[in-house]
Every structure is written in C-alpha cells, then in structure tokens.
Amino acid sequence: MEETQTSTSVKPEVVFIEELLTDIGNGQLRLPGFQRPFVWKPVDMRLLLDSIYKGYPIGSIAIWDSRVELGTLDKIGPIPVPNSSEGSIGYILDGHHRLTTLFCSLCLPSDSPLTRKQSDWQFWLFFDLKSLEFVHITDEKMEPAYFPMRAIIKTMDYLRECNRIEIDCGKQAEQYLKRADEMARRFKNYKIPVTRIKGGSPKEAVEIFERLNSRGVSITREQIAGAFVDQEVVVEPFNTNADEFKDETKIDTE
C-alpha cells in the first residue's frame, strides 16, 4: 500500500499512561517489525516505575501515524495484541522499552505464569507498601504488603487486592491501603509527552527511527557530578552496587 500523503507534520501532545496502554491493547498503537528486541534489565524496569511514582520525567514517545501497512509485532512482551486494520495506525518509533514495560506490567493477565524463569517473572512487578519500593519476585510466594502493578488499571482487580490487604495485613492494612491509593493515583494522573508524526513515507519513518535510536551519548559519573560544581549542590557518591547502577550512565530515549 502506497502512502499518498508525502508532506510530514509534527504535533506534540501530552497523554495519560492509560490512554497509551488502551491504544496498544486494541491494536491502534503498534511496534514496527524493525524495532530491536526488548533488552532492558529488571532494574531498568523498576527504575522506570519509580520515576513515574516520584513524578520524574521519563522522556517523550515518538509515534508515526499513518495508513501505510507495515509489518508489526504480534506480541508486546508476552501479551498478544490485535492487528487493527481500520483507519490510521500509530507506529512506535521511540519509546519501545518504556511502553513495553508499562503495558506488560500494568496490563499483565492474572493467569500469566510466575516461575523462576526470567521471561515469566520480569513483567510481574510489585509495589512494596511497606518500603515504598518497586520489586520483582521470582515465585508465587509474595509478601502480604506487595501490591501487584497489574491490578491498578482495572477497578475489580484493584478492589480485589485491597480486600486481600485488609485480610492479610492486620493493623497495617489501613496505612497500606492509603499508600496503595496514592500510588495508583500518581500513575493514573501521570502524563507522557508524545510527538506525533503524520504523513511521510515508510522510508522516512525508518530514517526517523534510526536517528532517534542512534543519538545516545555516554557520560561519566565525574561529568555528571562536575555539572553541579558551580551550583553549590552536594552530589552524593554514586552507589557502587552493580545491580543498581552501571559504570557509565547513558542518555538514551528508549
């Protein structure tokens, strides 16, 4: 199918997380086949959710809206997605890892396997209502204070988890329920900047993708700390735990 519209227009907007996830779930927002495989580590996924919880910016998403039919992935992570054939389709050019993490952790089916295989547990993310941290678990034994992130979108799932907390958490239940409400509110109210690109050809879409995904620049910790010297800001030493931080920080939009 040829693209009849050759001019390209760009429209910036801000969108609630749930709107983007709904579009992914109904096939209106899709991952083109030229996207690389999902390579984020579990710590990257937890840090993304933590950034949203704390209200930090997570970067913008780039979407190409077009009636051109491109080959797309039939799954986002482990979740099958329909191939919508009606109207314009939004192709994700930048934001693959962020949207995959959000879609799979917040929309994971309740019957998804939870075993010691990373491919099974990596999208089972929980919010620890005791420590206020996001965690993974590698089997079905979870702490009573762990709130599954997959339960914050659908009302019935959310109420079911709240009822479980009331039963399982004893005197801490009231405080934990308030924390669960606050966490869910922050996610539901969080908006992501989206750049929508309309028109153009598949060749231009691929070129945009390549430019967006080849401009990461590695910077050292010393350079980051040095940026604060003139501002009289005290920069705490970086955590040397390899599970939390890499030796270098990379500025990247994925």
N, C-alpha and C positions, 0 to 999 in steps of 0.2 A: 504494500500500500504506500503510495507516494504522498509526501507532505506538500499540500498546495500552498500553504502559508509559509513564505520564506522569511518575512521580517520577524525579528525577535524582540520581545518586550520583557521587561523585568518588573515584578511587583513585590515589594517587601510587605510582610504582614506578621502578626503575632497570633499564635494559635494555641488553644488549650491542649495539653497532652492527650486527653481523652478523644478529642476530635481527630487527631492524627491516628490514634490507635483504631478508632472506628473505621476510618478510611482504609487502613491496612487490612482490617478484618473482613471488609466487604469487597476487597479487590480493587478499590479505586486508587490505592496508593501501592505501588509495586516496586520490587527490586529488579532492575535490569540484569540480564544474564552476565554482563561484563563486570559486575561487581565481584570483588575478591571474596573468598570465604571468610566466615566470622573467625577472627583471631584474638579477640580480647581475652585477657585473663580474668579469673573471678574477681581479683582485687580491682580491676578496672570497672567492672560492673557495679561493685559495691560503692566505689567512689562516685560513680555517676548518680546513683540513687541518693547518696549522702549530699551531693552538691544540690540536688533538687530540694531535698529536705531542708537544707540550710539557706535556700533562696539564692544560691550562687548561679551565675550564668553558665550555660553548658554549650554555648556556641549556636550558630544558626544551621538550619537544614536547607538544602537546595533541592528543589523539585522541578522537573521538566514536565509541564502539562502539554500533552499532545494527543492527536488521534492516530498518530503513527503506531503501528503494531510492532513492538519489539519483543524479543524473547525474554521472558522473565522467570524468576524462580517460583516454583510452585509451593515452596515452604519458606516461612520465616522462622529460622531456628527449627524446632521440632513441630511447629504448628502449620498445618496445611492452610493455604489461602486460596480463595476462588479466583478465577481468571475472568474478571469483568470485561465484557465486550461492548458495553454501552457507553457512548459518549467519550469524552476525553479521559485519558489515564494519566495519573501523576507518577512519574518515574523518579525514584530517589537517586539523585546524583551525589549528594554529600550528606552524611548522617546515618549511613548504613548501620554502624555498630551501636550508635546511641538508640536508634529506633528499634533495632533488633532486641537490644537489652530491655527496653521499656515494654515493647509489645509482648515479648515472651515471659517476662517476669510478672507483668500486671494482668496478662490475659491467658496465662497458662491453664489448661484444663485441669480440673480437680483430680482426674484419673491418670495424670501424667506420672510415669514411673519415677520413684525416688530411690535410687540404689547408690552403690559406691562408684559406679561409672560416672565420670565427669559429664559425659554427654547427657546423662539423666538428671544430675543434681545441679548443674550450673545455672539453670534458669529458675530453680526453686530458691528464691531469695526471701529472707525474713527480716522483719524489724524487731529487734530486741527491745521490748517495752521497759526492761529494767535498765539496760545500759544506754539506750537510745542510739544503738549502732545497727548497721545492716550486716547480716550474717548469712553464710551458707551452712547447710548441714548435709551430711553425706549418707544419711539413712533416715528411716522413718521415726526415729526417736528424737523428739524435739522438746525443748523446754516449754513449760506452760506459758511463759511470757513471750514466746516467739510468735509474732503475727505474720502470717503469710502475705506477701505483697500481692499475690494473685487475687486476694479477697477484697481489695479496696475499691474495685471498679463496680462490681455487681452488688446491688443492695442486699440480696438474700445471702450471698456469700459473706458479706461484711457482718450482717446481723448474726449469722451462724457462728462466726468466730468470736464476736462479742459475747454471745451466750456461753461459749466454751470458756472464755476468760473468767466470766462470773462464777462458773462452777469450779474451775481448776486453780484459780489464783487467790482464793481466800480473802484475807484482809487487804491485799494489794490490788484487788480487782478494780475498785473504784478509780484509783490513781492510774492504773494501766489503761482503763477504758478512756480516760481523758487524754492520755498520751496517744492512744490509737486514733481517736477523733482528730486530734491536732495534726498528726502525721498524714492522715487521709485528706484532711482539708488542704494542707500545703501542696500535696500532689494534684488534687483536683483544681486548685487555683493557679497552678504553675503554667506559664505560657512560654512557648518556644518561638524564637524568631524564625520565620520561614521566608526564603527567597523563591518566588515562583517565576519560572522562565516559561514564557509562552511563545509558540511558533518556532521557526528554525527547522533544521533537518536533523536526522539521526547522526550524521557526521558531526554536526555542531554540538549535539548533546554529548557525544563521546569526547570531543575536544574539551568541553566544559568540565566533564568528569575528570579527565586526565590532569587538567590544570588545578582543579580543586584538590586532587589527591596526590599531588607531587610537590606541594609547596611547604611541607613540614620542615622546620628548621630546628636542629638540636641545639640546646643551650646548656651550659654547665651550671651547677649549683652556685659556683662563685659569681657567675654573671648575674644570676637572679638576685643573690644577696647584695651584690655591688650596686644594683639599681636602686637600693633603698638607702645607700650611704648618705647622700645629700639630703635625704628627707628626715634624718634623725629617727629612723624607725629601727627598733631592735629586731633582728631576724634570728629566730631560734635555730639552733643547729638542726640539720636535716636528720630524720630518723634513718639509721643505717640498716634497719631491718629490710632484707631483700624482698620480703613478701609485701611490703608497703610501698617502697619507692625503688625505682630503678636508678642506676648510677647517673643517668642523664635524664633530664626532662625534655620531652619533645612537644613542641607546639604543633598540634595537629587538629584537624576539624572532624575526624571520624569520631 
